[in-house]
Amino acid sequence: MLLVGYDSVSTFSGLFSKTVGKTPSEFLHNNKERKIEIQARPLSFVPKCYAFMHGWTENSNYEEVKS
């Protein structure tokens, strides 16, 4: 928090919540869940047109086709 210029936790949290729409702890929790989802199903986060261009499909093994 001090690294981004705030001396007060409440000031930072209030401005963060107002700007992002979530508290810092909610944002952190959601980010951790998203990382777990990406690790479990990476192709669901890649645009289908990009995956198609690179020969990635939902039925393939991602580890086989990544380069």
C-alpha positions as CSV (number, residue, x, y, z in Angstrom):
1,M,0.0,0.0,0.0
2,L,2.8,2.4,0.8
3,L,4.4,1.5,-2.6
4,V,1.4,3.1,-4.4
5,G,1.3,6.2,-2.3
6,Y,-1.3,5.6,0.5
7,D,-0.6,6.0,4.2
8,S,-4.0,4.8,5.3
9,V,-5.5,1.4,4.6
10,S,-9.0,2.7,4.8
11,T,-8.3,5.5,2.2
12,F,-6.7,2.9,-0.2
13,S,-9.5,0.4,0.4
14,G,-12.2,3.0,-0.1
15,L,-10.7,4.4,-3.4
16,F,-10.0,0.8,-4.6
17,S,-13.6,-0.2,-4.0
18,K,-15.0,2.9,-5.6
19,T,-12.7,2.4,-8.7
20,V,-12.8,-1.4,-9.2
21,G,-16.2,-2.1,-7.7
22,K,-14.9,-4.7,-5.3
23,T,-12.9,-4.6,-2.0
24,P,-9.2,-5.4,-2.3
25,S,-9.8,-8.8,-0.6
26,E,-12.7,-9.7,-2.9
27,F,-10.5,-8.7,-5.9
28,L,-7.7,-10.9,-4.6
29,H,-10.0,-13.9,-4.0
30,N,-11.6,-13.6,-7.5
31,N,-8.1,-13.4,-9.1
32,K,-7.0,-16.5,-7.3
33,E,-10.1,-18.4,-8.4
34,R,-9.5,-17.2,-12.0
35,K,-6.0,-18.5,-12.0
36,I,-7.2,-21.9,-10.9
37,E,-9.8,-21.9,-13.7
38,I,-7.2,-20.9,-16.2
39,Q,-4.9,-23.8,-15.1
40,A,-7.8,-26.3,-15.3
41,R,-9.2,-25.2,-18.6
42,P,-6.7,-22.9,-20.5
43,L,-8.4,-23.1,-23.9
44,S,-11.6,-21.7,-22.5
45,F,-9.8,-18.4,-22.0
46,V,-8.3,-18.3,-25.5
47,P,-10.4,-16.7,-28.3
48,K,-11.7,-19.5,-30.5
49,C,-10.4,-17.8,-33.7
50,Y,-6.9,-17.7,-32.2
51,A,-7.1,-21.3,-31.0
52,F,-8.4,-22.4,-34.5
53,M,-5.5,-20.6,-36.3
54,H,-3.0,-22.5,-34.1
55,G,-4.6,-25.9,-34.4
56,W,-5.8,-25.9,-30.8
57,T,-9.2,-27.5,-30.3
58,E,-11.3,-28.2,-27.2
59,N,-10.8,-32.0,-27.9
60,S,-7.0,-31.8,-28.2
61,N,-4.5,-32.1,-25.4
62,Y,-3.2,-28.6,-24.8
63,E,0.2,-29.9,-23.7
64,E,0.6,-31.6,-27.2
65,V,-0.1,-28.5,-29.2
66,K,1.5,-25.6,-27.4
67,S,4.7,-24.4,-28.9
